[in-house]
Amino acid sequence: MNVTSRIFGVGRYVLCAVLAALLLPGLDVPAQGSVLYRDIEDLPVFTLSGSVFYDLDFDGDGLPDVTFRGTGSQFDCVPQDNNRILSIPAVPPDLGSDVIPLTVGEEISPTPGDPYAWNPSLKLASGRVIGSVFTSCMNTGEGLVCLGLFTCQNAYMGVEFQIEGQPHYGWVRVDCSLGGVNGGWVTEYAYETRPGVAIKAGAKPEVVPMAAPEVARAGYLRLKWLSEVGKAYQVQAKGRMDAFTWTNLGFVILATATETMVDLPMEGAAQFFRVIEAD
C-alpha cells in the first residue's frame, strides 16, 4: 500500500487527509467497503523439530481467534473458543477436518454448500486438541506422501469468529506452495465488520485516489475524488495512522457526477481521512 498524507493547520485545529492506492497486479480482487483488511509480514510457520505456533487476532481485541500450528507431522489450524474453520470433515473413524483452499471471489457465508462445513476444534479426553489440517507430509519408507487439500497451494481459507457473541466471516491467505514440508506462510487476512454478512475470498476495501485536499471555505476541509455516477462512496477517519480500524463518518455519498466532493468541518482533534467504495 502506498500512502501519501497531507497535513493542514487552520487556527488551532489540524486535520490530516490520506491518499491510498491498493495495487494487486494480475488479480481481479473483489471490493467490499465494510471489510477490514490487514497485509501482514509473511509469517513462516515451519519447524524441523517440536512445534511452532502463530496466533491470529482478527479484530484486535487481544484474544487469538485462530492458532496456526506447524509440527513434524502436519500443518494445521485450531479455531479458538466458539470459532470455526471452513473445511471438510474427516471420514470416521478419522477425526478432524481438512481446510478448504478457496480461490479469489469464492463466497464465505453462514451456509456453505455441501461438502463444505463450519468445523470447530475437537478436544479429546487426553487433552489433545485436533484442528483442521492444511497439509500432512510423511516419509513412509517408500517415498514422501503428502495429504491435505492445501498441499502445494497458495490460497484462501474461510474463518467464522465471534465479536460480542455475533458471528463474523473472514479469510486468511495461506501459502503452502513449498511441497513436502509441514508448514506454510500466513500472509494477509480480512473480515467483514458487519455481523452475519458473507465475505468473498480476497475481498478488500477499495480505496479511492483523492485530489490534494484544500480549504475551500473557512473552517472546512474539502475532499475531492473522481467518481462513477451511481456508485456509492464512504468517507472514513481515524485519529492515528497505527489505529487498528477506520471509522465511517456516518454517511454514504451517492455519486451524481464524475467528480465528487465533500466539505468536512475542521473541529476537534487531528484525524486522518480516506474514501472507499461502498458496497
N, C-alpha and C positions, 0 to 999 in steps of 0.2 A: 504494500500500500504506500503510495506517495502522498504525503501530507504537506500542504503549504498553509501557513497561518498568517493572518494579518491582525495586528493589534491596534485598536483605535482608542485614544483617550479624549474624552469630551467632558470638561468640567471635572467633577470628582468621580465620574463613572468611567469604567473601562469595559469594553466588550471585545471578544475575540471571534473572528469568523474563520471557519475551517473549510478548505477546499480539498477534497479527497477523490482519488480515482482508483478503482479496483481493476487490475489488469490480469486476465487469465487467458493467455493466448491458446487458441485451439480448443477451448471448452465453451460450449453453449450453456452457461451456468444459469439456472433459473433464479429469479429475484423475488424475494418476499420481504416487504417493508417492515414487518414486525419480527423479523428474525434477528437474534443476537449472534454474531459471528466472531470467532477467535482464530487467528492464524498463529499457531504456537511454534516455537523452535522444534524441529523434528526430534522427537524424543525416542531414543532406542530402548526397546525392552528385550534385551538379549542377555544370556548368561551361558558360560561354559560349564559352570557347576553351581549347585544351590539354586536359589530363586531370586528374581528381581521383580519389583512391583512399581506400578505407577498409578496414583490415584488421580482421577479426573473429576473436578468440581465444576459442573456445568454453569451454575448460577452464581458462583462466587460467594456462597453463604458460609464457607469454611468447612463444609462437610463433603466428603467424597461421595459421588453418585455412582461411579463405576470404578473398579480396580482392574488394571491390566496386569497379568502375571506371565512371566517367562520362566520356564523351568527346563530341566534337562529332557523332559519327556513331551512337553507341549506348551503352546502359547494360547492363553485363554483370557476371558473377561468375566469378572464377577460383579453383577449388579448389587448395590448395597440397599439395605432396608427393603422397601416395597418396590424398588425399581426393577425394570425388566429389559431383556435384550431381544431384538427381533431375530429369531433363529428357528431351526428345525429340530424338534425333539428327537433324541436318540431312540432307536427301536429297543424296547425291553428285551432282555434284562439289562441292557446297557443303560447308563444314567447320563444325565446332562443333555447338551444340545450343541448343534453346530451353528456358528454365526453365519448369517446370510450376507454374501458380498453384493452390494447394490451399485448400480450404475447411476450416473447423473440423471436427475429428473424422476427417478422412481419414487413413488409416494410412500411415506412412512406415516401410517394412520392408526387410529384406535382399533380398526378392524381389518387386520391383514388377511389376504386371501390364502386359502389352503395351498401348500402345506406349511406356510409361514405361521408363526405363533409368537406371542409375547411370553418369554420364559424367564422366571426368577432364578436366583441361585438355589442350590439344594444343599442343606446341611445334614450330614449323616450323624448317626448316634455316636460315632467315633470322634466327632468334631471336625472331620474333613469337610471342606466346602467345595462343591462342584459348580463350575461356571459353564459358560458357553465357549466352545473351542474354535479358535481361528485355524490352527494347524497343529498336527502332531506327527513328528517325524522320528523314526527309529530305525536302527540297523538290525535287521532280522538275521544276519549271518549270511543271507543270500542276496544282500543288497539293501539299499535305503528305501524304506517305504514311508510315504507321507500321506496322511489322511487329513480331512478338513476342507471345507468349501473355500476357505481363504488361501489355500496353498498356492503360492506364486501369483497372488492377486494384489493389486493396489486399488482398493475400492472403499465404499462407504458402508458403515454398519448403522443400524437403527437402534435408538435408545428411547425408552419411556421412563421418565423420572418424575418425582413429586416436588412441587413447590407449594407449601402450605396446604398439603393434602389434596392438591389437584394435579392431574397428570399433564405433563408437557412432553412434546416429542422433538427429538433431535437426531443429528447424525454426527459420526466421527469418521474421518478418513484414516484408514489403517493400511500401511504399506508392508505387505508380506511377500514382496516380489523376489526376495532373496531366497531361492529354493533350497530345501534341505536343511533349514535352520528353524528351530523352535523359537521364534521371536519376530519382531517387526518394529516399525516406527509409527508412533502416533503423531500426526502432522497438523491437523486442524479439526475444528468442530463448530457446530452451530445448533441453536434450538429455537423453537417457536415460542415467543414470550406470551402468547395467548393460550390459556389452558384448554386442553382438549382439541386443539386445532392441528391438523396434519401438516407435515413439512415435506418438501421434496429433497431427496438426497442431493447434496451440493448447493442447496439454496443459500443465498447470501443477500443482505440488503444492498440495493443498487444505489450507490452514492452518486449524486448528480454534480458535475462540474459547475461551479459558480463563477460569475464575473467578480472582479475586485469589489468588495463591499464599500459603500460610500455613505456619508452623512448627507442625505438629500434634503432633509428639513431638520430644523433644530430639535434636538432631543430624540432623534430616531436614526437607527442604522438600517440601511436598505440592502437587502439581499436580492440578487438577480440571477436567473439561470435560463438557459434555453430549454424549452418545454415542448411537449407534444400535446396538441389540442385533444381534450377529452381525458387525458391521463391525470391521475391524482398524485400529489406530492405532499410529503410530510417534512416539516421543519423540526429538527431535534437539537437539543442542547445538553451540555454538561459543564460542571464547574471546573474540572481538571481533566487534562488530556489522559491521565492514567486512571481515571474513574472507570469502573467496570462496565457501566451501561450508559447509553444515551437516553434522554427523556423526551418524549413527544411534547410539543408545546401546547397540545390540546386542540389543534385544528388541522384539518386536511385541506389542501388547496387544489381545486379542480382547474386545470389549465384551460383557458379560453383563447389563448394566443400562443405564438411560437416563442415568446419570451414572457416569463412570469416574474413578478417581484413582490416582495413583502417588506413592510417597514416595521421594525421591532423597537419598542421603547427602550432607551438606554437608561435603565434604572436597576438598582440592586447591585449584587456582586458581579464580578467578571465571569463571563461564560464563553464557551466555545460553541459554535453553531455549525450544522451541516444540513443538507437537504437530501432526502432519499425518495425514490419512487415508492408510492403506497399501493399495496395490493388490495 
